Amino acid sequence: MGFIADKTAELRAAVQAGDSTRAAQVITETVLESGQSFEATVAEMTDTDRQQQRSA
C-alpha cells in the first residue's frame, strides 16, 4: 500500500477503536507529510477508504 492508503487504514482503525486523539493525530500527520491542502488530503483519503472498503 502507499502512504495515503496506509494512513487511511490507520485512521479507520483509530476511529473504530473510538480513539479520537489518535484519529486527529493521523489526519494531522497525513496532511503535513502529503504536502497537499487539508481538503485535497481528506478527499484523497475518502476516495482511498471507499476503494479499500470495496476490496474488503
Secondary structure, 3 states (H helix, E strand, C coil): CCHHHHHHHHHHHHHHCCCHHHHHHHHHHHHHHHCCCHHHHHHHHHHHHHHHHHHC
